[in-house]
């Protein structure tokens, strides 16, 4: 990161900095200070605590890094420090901000010999654990992950000499303030360490946090309107919600080669806008909370190299990212918080450069515009929407930037991960069951041949159905009967079913006895199978049942060689005994 347009006449060489730190600043291109650096360094280098207010993109990261590194270089470590205990802790609310701080540290402190550990969620847990066990000078972390290591006694804060809290207002917004207080209480007393806090706004809650955990901090406020706001050309359009995508496409066609960020409030809309830009021929990527950390870092690297020209992002990218040469920021959705508007447009016009901030005030988010204008203390110029700008333009034919082998392999891996295992939309799960259970609608019958491997002819064309053939399942009892007769060596006879209404029907066509005789007392001519099934306890004594013994045999007409049924044989057996 280099200062293209220095904003003050204060140079870093005017401060009493360690030679190795000063050499790193010169190699990185840091010669003159920004306003927040010129205000912070004289106080911080003396060891005093600071509560600084500065907008994003004004160089506050370099301000506290120079102060931290110089303190660690010129001041010996605490006596109670053990091997592996960090000497400085820098807390950031987001992974992206923590990564950016660590990148700036390596840039500025390349000659200092100080080591750092980057600790945040979403990446290899054990690798960070081993790094902390080996010992580092500076820990740059998000609150959640570093608390895990503290509770596991992987790291200790007992030897921390300086603590920095960056984007303190964002800590409150993201609900990290309890975690921050937890970490602060694990450090030495505030009188024994230096504390620095930076925030876009020094609100009452931020100042309360500063005075609670810092030693009489001095307030430092950098007026950034002349640094950022005056160099950002702001404009707002008033389209309908369905007109925003065509308007965005037409506005992007009017700008020359550019690097733009499109901010959107929801992940669903971000994906929709990304698809629309891709169809139009833009090199675009999505940055949201659903993107894995490793892929997120690759996307940002490709965006900085220019392989990606448009970044569609939710507010996860609104803070802490230093991406040089961002020419345009589009607020596709107006933010619901006025502070977020300042952070969004702060992605352009960084460190003295110029940029454009274009906002869409649709019917859903337009009500937040007055709060934004009140917060920035200026009226945002409006622009009219021409009818031709609401017509979707034809896709642009643009040559894609050549990717390196590493980036191409990473992209292929990402595509494979995103597509592997997803079933085709046209394939539907096949349910088990017979064809007869399906609804007999025309639509269903039209689907059957496609789902069946061997289509069957219509019911009218099936010869077995037309001829009244016995189904295969119905032929099983007859086959079993034939097999049993063959074993006995007797003449095969047709076996009747053991149940049903016609079980006692005569074999030679004689008149059948009544199927059921209500009130039958066992005289033999009206006895039903139900009487034969009656449990033994419901029958009378053995002596009284002798009159009904021949009843099953007399049920058939004389001359009929009817074989007694199974239940008749059982009743006869018990009757003889």
C-alpha positions in Angstrom: 0.0 0.0 0.0 1.5 3.4 -1.0 0.5 6.9 -0.5 0.0 8.4 -3.9 -1.1 11.8 -2.7 0.3 12.7 0.8 -2.2 14.7 2.8 0.1 16.3 5.4 3.6 17.7 5.5 4.5 15.4 8.4 7.0 12.8 7.5 7.7 9.5 9.3 11.4 10.4 9.6 10.5 13.2 11.9 9.6 10.7 14.6 12.1 8.9 16.7 11.4 5.5 15.2 13.5 2.3 15.4 15.9 2.1 12.3 14.5 -1.3 11.2 10.9 0.0 11.3 11.9 3.2 9.5 13.6 1.0 6.8 10.4 -1.0 6.4 8.3 2.2 6.0 10.6 3.5 3.3 10.6 0.2 1.4 6.8 0.2 1.6 6.5 3.7 0.2 5.4 5.4 3.4 7.0 8.9 3.4 4.3 11.4 4.6 1.6 10.9 7.1 -2.1 11.1 6.7 -4.0 13.3 9.2 -4.9 10.4 11.6 -1.3 9.3 11.5 0.0 12.8 12.2 -2.3 13.1 15.1 -1.9 9.6 16.6 1.9 9.0 16.4 3.1 11.8 18.7 0.9 10.6 21.5 1.1 6.9 20.9 4.9 6.9 20.6 5.1 8.4 24.1 3.2 5.4 25.5 -0.2 7.1 26.1 -3.5 5.5 25.5 -5.5 6.7 22.5 -9.2 6.7 21.5 -9.1 7.7 17.8 -11.9 8.6 15.4 -11.3 8.2 11.7 -13.2 7.0 8.7 -12.0 4.0 6.8 -9.4 4.5 4.2 -7.5 7.2 6.1 -4.5 5.2 7.2 -5.4 4.4 10.8 -4.1 0.8 10.4 -0.6 2.1 9.7 -1.0 4.5 12.5 -1.4 1.9 15.3 1.0 -0.6 13.6 3.9 1.9 13.7 3.2 2.6 17.3 2.9 -1.1 18.3 6.0 -2.2 16.4 8.2 0.7 17.7 7.1 -0.1 21.3 8.0 -3.8 21.0 11.4 -2.9 19.4 12.6 -0.3 22.0 11.0 -1.7 25.1 12.0 -5.0 26.7 9.4 -7.7 27.3 7.7 -8.0 30.7 9.5 -9.9 33.3 6.7 -12.4 33.8 6.6 -13.3 30.1 7.0 -16.9 29.3 8.2 -18.3 26.1 5.3 -18.2 23.6 3.3 -15.5 25.3 2.4 -12.7 22.9 3.5 -9.2 23.6 0.8 -7.4 21.6 -2.8 -8.3 20.7 -4.8 -6.6 17.9 -8.5 -7.4 17.8 -10.6 -6.9 14.7 -14.3 -7.6 14.1 -14.1 -9.4 10.8 -11.8 -11.9 9.1 -11.2 -9.6 6.2 -10.0 -6.8 8.4 -7.7 -9.1 10.4 -6.2 -10.4 7.2 -5.6 -6.8 5.9 -3.9 -5.8 9.2 -1.6 -8.8 9.1 -0.8 -8.0 5.4 0.1 -4.4 6.4 2.2 -5.7 9.3 4.3 -7.9 7.0 4.7 -4.9 4.7 5.8 -2.4 7.3 7.6 -4.7 9.7 9.6 -6.7 7.1 12.9 -5.7 8.7 11.9 -5.8 12.3 12.2 -9.6 13.0 8.9 -9.6 14.9 6.6 -12.5 14.3 2.8 -12.6 14.1 -0.1 -15.1 14.2 -3.3 -14.6 12.3 -6.2 -16.2 14.3 -9.7 -16.3 12.9 -12.5 -18.8 12.2 -13.1 -20.7 9.1 -9.6 -22.0 8.5 -7.4 -24.8 9.9 -7.9 -24.9 13.6 -4.9 -27.1 14.4 -2.5 -25.1 12.3 -3.3 -21.9 14.2 -3.0 -23.8 17.4 0.5 -25.0 16.6 1.5 -21.5 15.6 0.4 -20.1 19.0 2.2 -22.9 20.8 5.5 -22.1 19.1 5.2 -18.5 20.2 4.8 -15.2 18.4 5.2 -11.5 19.3 1.9 -10.2 17.9 -1.5 -11.9 17.7 -4.0 -10.5 15.2 -7.3 -12.1 15.8 -11.1 -12.0 15.8 -12.6 -12.4 19.2 -14.3 -15.8 18.8 -11.4 -18.0 17.8 -8.8 -16.5 20.2 -11.2 -17.1 23.1 -11.2 -20.8 22.2 -7.5 -20.9 22.5 -7.5 -18.9 25.7 -9.9 -21.3 27.4 -7.8 -24.3 26.3 -4.7 -22.6 27.7 -3.0 -22.7 24.3 -2.1 -19.0 24.7 -1.9 -16.6 27.6 -2.4 -12.8 27.7 -0.5 -12.3 31.0 2.5 -10.7 29.2 0.6 -8.4 26.8 2.2 -5.0 26.7 0.0 -3.3 24.1 -3.6 -3.9 23.0 -5.3 -2.5 19.9 -9.1 -2.6 19.3 -9.9 -1.7 15.7 -13.4 -0.8 14.4 -14.8 -0.7 17.9 -18.2 0.4 16.7 -18.4 -2.6 14.5 -17.7 -4.8 17.6 -20.9 -3.5 19.0 -22.8 -4.0 15.8 -21.8 -7.6 15.4 -22.4 -8.5 19.0 -18.8 -9.1 20.0 -18.6 -6.6 22.8 -19.0 -9.3 25.6 -16.1 -11.2 24.0 -14.0 -8.1 23.9 -14.6 -7.4 27.6 -13.7 -11.1 28.3 -10.4 -10.7 26.5 -9.6 -7.4 28.1 -10.0 -8.9 31.6 -7.4 -11.6 30.8 -4.7 -9.0 30.1 -2.6 -7.2 32.7 -4.1 -4.1 34.4 -4.6 -1.1 32.2 -1.9 0.8 34.1 0.7 -1.8 33.0 -0.1 -1.8 29.3 -0.8 0.6 26.5 -4.2 0.6 24.8 -5.4 2.0 21.5 -8.9 2.1 20.2 -10.1 3.2 16.8 -13.6 3.7 15.6 -15.5 5.5 12.8 -17.6 7.1 15.5 -16.8 7.8 19.1 -20.3 7.2 20.4 -21.2 7.0 24.0 -21.0 3.2 24.2 -17.5 3.3 22.5 -16.2 5.9 24.9 -17.6 3.9 27.8 -15.6 0.8 26.6 -12.5 3.0 26.2 -12.7 4.4 29.7 -13.5 1.0 31.2 -10.4 -0.8 29.9 -7.9 2.0 29.0 -5.8 4.3 31.1 -7.1 7.8 30.6 -7.1 7.7 26.8 -6.7 10.8 24.8 -9.3 11.5 22.2 -8.0 12.0 18.7 -10.4 13.0 15.8 -9.4 13.3 12.2 -11.7 15.4 10.1 -12.0 13.2 7.1 -14.6 15.1 5.0 -11.8 16.8 3.0 -10.1 13.4 2.7 -12.9 11.2 1.6 -16.2 12.8 1.0 -14.9 15.6 -1.2 -13.1 13.2 -3.4 -16.1 10.9 -3.9 -18.6 11.9 -6.5 -21.9 10.8 -5.0 -25.2 10.5 -6.9 -28.5 8.8 -6.3 -31.1 7.4 -8.7 -34.7 6.6 -7.9 -35.6 3.5 -9.8 -38.3 0.9 -9.1 -37.2 -2.3 -7.6 -37.5 -4.3 -10.9 -35.6 -1.5 -12.8 -32.4 -1.7 -10.8 -30.7 -4.5 -12.7 -31.2 -2.9 -16.1 -30.1 0.4 -14.7 -27.0 -1.2 -13.3 -26.1 -2.9 -16.5 -26.4 0.3 -18.5 -24.4 2.3 -16.0 -21.6 -0.3 -16.1 -21.6 -0.1 -19.9 -20.9 3.6 -19.8 -17.8 3.4 -17.7 -14.4 2.5 -19.1 -12.2 -0.2 -17.8 -12.9 -0.2 -14.1 -12.8 -2.0 -10.8 -16.2 -1.8 -9.1 -17.9 -3.1 -6.0 -21.7 -3.6 -6.0 -23.2 -3.6 -2.4 -26.4 -5.6 -1.8 -28.2 -6.2 1.5 -29.2 -9.8 1.0 -27.4 -13.0 -0.2 -30.2 -14.0 -2.4 -30.3 -10.8 -4.3 -26.5 -10.8 -4.5 -26.6 -14.1 -6.3 -29.3 -12.9 -8.7 -27.3 -9.8 -9.6 -24.2 -11.8 -10.1 -25.9 -14.1 -12.6 -27.3 -11.1 -14.5 -23.8 -9.6 -14.7 -22.3 -12.9 -15.9 -24.9 -13.2 -18.6 -24.0 -9.7 -19.7 -20.3 -10.6 -20.2 -18.7 -9.2 -17.0 -16.1 -10.9 -15.0 -17.8 -10.9 -11.6 -17.7 -12.8 -8.3 -19.8 -12.8 -5.2 -18.5 -12.1 -1.7 -20.9 -13.0 1.1 -21.0 -14.8 4.4 -21.7 -18.1 2.6 -18.4 -18.1 0.8 -15.7 -20.2 2.5 -12.8 -18.3 3.9 -10.2 -19.9 1.5 -12.3 -19.1 -1.5 -13.0 -15.6 -0.2 -9.3 -14.9 0.0 -8.7 -16.1 -3.5 -11.5 -14.0 -4.9 -10.1 -10.9 -3.2 -6.7 -11.6 -4.6 -8.1 -12.0 -8.1 -10.1 -8.8 -7.7 -6.9 -6.9 -6.7 -5.0 -8.4 -9.6 -7.8 -7.4 -12.0 -8.9 -10.9 -13.0 -12.3 -10.0 -11.6 -13.6 -6.5 -12.5 -16.8 -6.5 -10.4 -17.3 -7.7 -6.9 -20.9 -8.2 -5.7 -20.8 -8.1 -2.0 -22.9 -7.9 1.1 -21.7 -5.7 4.0 -19.1 -8.4 4.9 -16.8 -6.4 2.6 -17.8 -3.0 3.6 -15.1 -2.5 6.3 -11.5 -3.2 6.7 -10.6 -4.0 3.1 -8.0 -2.0 1.3 -8.4 -2.7 -2.4 -6.5 -0.2 -4.5 -7.9 1.5 -7.6 -11.6 0.8 -6.9 -13.2 3.4 -9.3 -16.9 2.8 -8.6 -19.0 1.8 -5.7 -22.7 0.9 -6.4 -25.2 0.8 -3.6 -27.6 -1.5 -5.4 -29.5 -1.5 -2.1 -29.2 1.5 0.2 -27.9 0.3 3.6 -30.3 0.3 6.5 -27.6 1.9 8.8 -26.3 5.4 7.9 -22.8 4.4 9.1 -22.6 1.5 6.7 -23.1 4.0 3.8 -19.9 5.8 4.8 -18.0 2.5 5.1 -19.3 1.4 1.7 -18.3 4.4 -0.3 -15.0 4.4 1.6 -13.9 1.5 -0.6 -13.2 4.0 -3.3 -11.3 7.3 -3.2 -8.8 5.8 -0.7 -5.7 7.6 0.4 -6.3 10.7 -1.8 -7.6 9.1 -4.9 -10.9 9.9 -6.6 -13.9 7.7 -7.1 -17.7 7.5 -7.8 -20.4 6.3 -5.4 -23.7 5.6 -7.2 -26.8 4.7 -5.1 -30.2 3.3 -6.0 -33.0 4.5 -3.8 -35.8 2.0 -4.6 -39.2 1.9 -3.0 -38.0 -0.6 -0.5 -35.0 1.3 0.9 -35.5 4.9 -0.1 -36.8 5.8 3.4 -33.3 5.4 4.7 -31.9 8.2 2.5 -32.8 11.1 4.8 -30.9 9.5 7.7 -27.9 8.9 5.5 -27.9 12.6 4.3 -28.2 13.7 7.9 -25.3 11.6 9.0 -22.9 12.8 6.3 -24.3 16.3 6.7 -24.8 16.9 3.0 -27.4 16.4 0.3 -26.6 13.7 -2.2 -27.1 14.9 -5.7 -29.9 13.2 -7.7 -29.9 12.0 -11.2 -32.8 11.3 -13.5 -33.4 7.8 -15.1 -33.8 7.9 -18.9 -36.2 5.4 -20.3 -33.5 3.8 -22.5 -31.5 3.0 -19.4 -34.2 0.7 -18.2 -33.9 -1.6 -21.2 -31.6 -4.5 -20.7 -28.6 -3.9 -23.1 -27.2 -6.7 -25.3 -24.3 -8.7 -23.8 -20.8 -7.4 -24.2 -18.2 -9.5 -25.9 -15.0 -9.1 -23.9 -11.8 -11.1 -23.8 -11.3 -12.8 -20.5 -8.2 -12.2 -18.6 -5.7 -15.0 -18.7 -5.5 -16.9 -15.4 -2.3 -18.3 -13.9 -2.1 -22.1 -13.4 -2.6 -21.7 -9.7 -5.7 -19.6 -10.1 -7.1 -21.9 -12.8 -6.6 -24.9 -10.6 -8.2 -23.2 -7.6 -11.2 -22.1 -9.7 -11.6 -25.7 -11.1 -11.5 -27.0 -7.5 -14.2 -24.4 -6.4 -16.4 -25.3 -9.4 -16.1 -29.0 -8.7 -16.9 -28.5 -5.0 -19.9 -26.4 -5.9 -21.3 -28.8 -8.5 -20.3 -32.3 -7.3 -23.0 -34.5 -5.9 -25.9 -32.3 -7.1 -28.5 -34.5 -8.8 -29.9 -33.3 -12.2 -33.1 -31.4 -12.0 -34.9 -33.7 -14.4 -34.2 -36.8 -12.3 -36.8 -37.5 -9.7 -36.7 -40.1 -6.9 -38.4 -43.4 -7.9 -40.8 -44.7 -5.4 -41.3 -48.4 -4.7 -44.7 -49.9 -5.3 -47.0 -51.4 -8.0 -48.2 -49.7 -11.0 -51.8 -50.2 -9.9 -51.3 -47.8 -7.0 -50.5 -44.8 -9.3 -53.3 -42.4 -10.1 -55.0 -43.2 -13.5 -54.6 -39.7 -14.9 -53.5 -39.1 -18.4 -50.4 -37.3 -17.2 -49.3 -40.2 -15.1 -50.0 -42.8 -17.8 -47.9 -40.6 -20.1 -45.0 -40.8 -17.7 -45.2 -44.6 -17.2 -43.4 -45.7 -20.4 -40.5 -43.3 -19.6 -40.2 -44.8 -16.1 -40.6 -48.4 -17.1 -37.8 -50.3 -18.8 -40.1 -52.5 -20.8 -43.4 -50.7 -21.7 -46.5 -52.9 -21.5 -49.3 -52.7 -24.1 -52.6 -51.2 -23.0 -55.0 -53.2 -21.0 -57.3 -54.0 -23.9 -54.4 -55.4 -25.9 -53.2 -57.8 -23.3 -54.2 -61.3 -24.4 -54.1 -62.8 -20.9 -56.6 -60.3 -19.6 -58.9 -60.5 -22.6 -59.0 -64.3 -22.4 -59.8 -64.3 -18.7 -56.6 -66.2 -17.8 -56.0 -66.9 -14.2 -53.3 -64.6 -12.7 -50.0 -66.2 -11.8 -50.6 -65.7 -8.1 -54.0 -67.5 -8.3 -52.4 -70.6 -9.7 -50.1 -71.2 -6.8 -52.6 -73.0 -4.5 -53.5 -75.5 -7.3 -49.8 -76.2 -7.9 -49.4 -76.8 -4.1 -52.3 -79.1 -4.1 -51.0 -81.1 -7.0 -47.6 -81.4 -5.2 -49.2 -82.7 -2.0 -51.3 -85.3 -3.9 -48.3 -86.5 -5.8 -46.5 -87.2 -2.4 -49.4 -89.3 -1.2 -49.6 -91.2 -4.4 -53.4 -90.7 -4.7 -55.4 -89.3 -7.6 -55.1 -85.5 -7.8 -58.2 -83.7 -6.7 -59.0 -80.0 -6.8 -58.3 -78.4 -3.5 -60.8 -75.9 -2.2 -59.9 -72.8 -0.3 -60.1 -73.1 3.5 -62.3 -70.2 4.1 -64.8 -68.0 2.4 -68.5 -68.2 2.1 -68.7 -71.3 -0.1 -66.4 -73.6 1.9 -69.1 -76.3 2.6 -70.6 -76.3 -0.8 -71.5 -79.9 -2.0 -69.2 -81.4 -4.6 -71.8 -83.0 -6.9 -74.0 -80.0 -7.4 -76.6 -81.0 -4.9 -78.5 -78.4 -2.9 -76.3 -77.0 -0.3 -77.1 -76.8 3.3 -77.7 -73.3 4.7 -74.5 -71.5 4.9 -75.4 -70.3 8.3 -78.2 -71.3 10.6 -78.7 -68.8 13.3 -79.7 -70.6 16.5 -78.6 -74.1 15.3 -78.3 -76.5 18.3 -76.1 -79.1 16.6 -78.7 -81.4 14.9 -76.3 -82.0 12.0 -78.2 -80.5 9.1 -77.8 -76.8 9.8 -74.5 -76.7 11.6 -72.0 -74.3 10.2 -68.2 -74.1 10.3 -68.5 -71.5 13.0 -70.0 -74.2 15.2 -67.0 -76.4 14.4 -64.6 -73.6 15.4 -66.2 -73.0 18.7 -63.6 -73.4 21.5 -63.7 -76.4 23.7 -64.7 -74.5 26.8 -67.9 -73.3 25.1 -69.0 -76.9 24.3 -70.8 -79.1 26.8 -69.3 -82.1 28.5 -68.0 -85.0 26.4 -71.0 -87.1 27.1 -73.4 -84.5 25.8 -71.5 -84.0 22.6 -71.8 -87.7 21.4 -75.0 -86.9 19.6 -73.4 -84.3 17.4 -70.4 -86.5 16.4 -71.8 -87.6 13.1 -73.0 -84.2 12.2 -70.1 -83.3 10.0 -70.5 -86.5 8.0 -74.2 -86.1 7.5 -73.8 -82.6 6.2 -73.1 -84.1 2.8 -75.6 -86.0 0.7 -75.4 -89.7 0.5 -73.2 -91.1 -2.2 -71.0 -88.1 -2.3 -67.4 -89.1 -1.6 -66.6 -85.9 0.2 -63.4 -85.9 2.2 -63.9 -84.4 5.6 -62.5 -80.9 6.0 -59.6 -80.1 8.3 -61.8 -78.6 11.1 -64.2 -81.5 10.8 -61.4 -83.9 11.4 -60.2 -81.9 14.4 -63.7 -81.9 15.9 -64.1 -85.6 15.3 -60.8 -86.3 17.0 -61.7 -84.4 20.2 -65.2 -86.0 20.1 -63.8 -89.5 20.2 -61.8 -88.8 23.3 
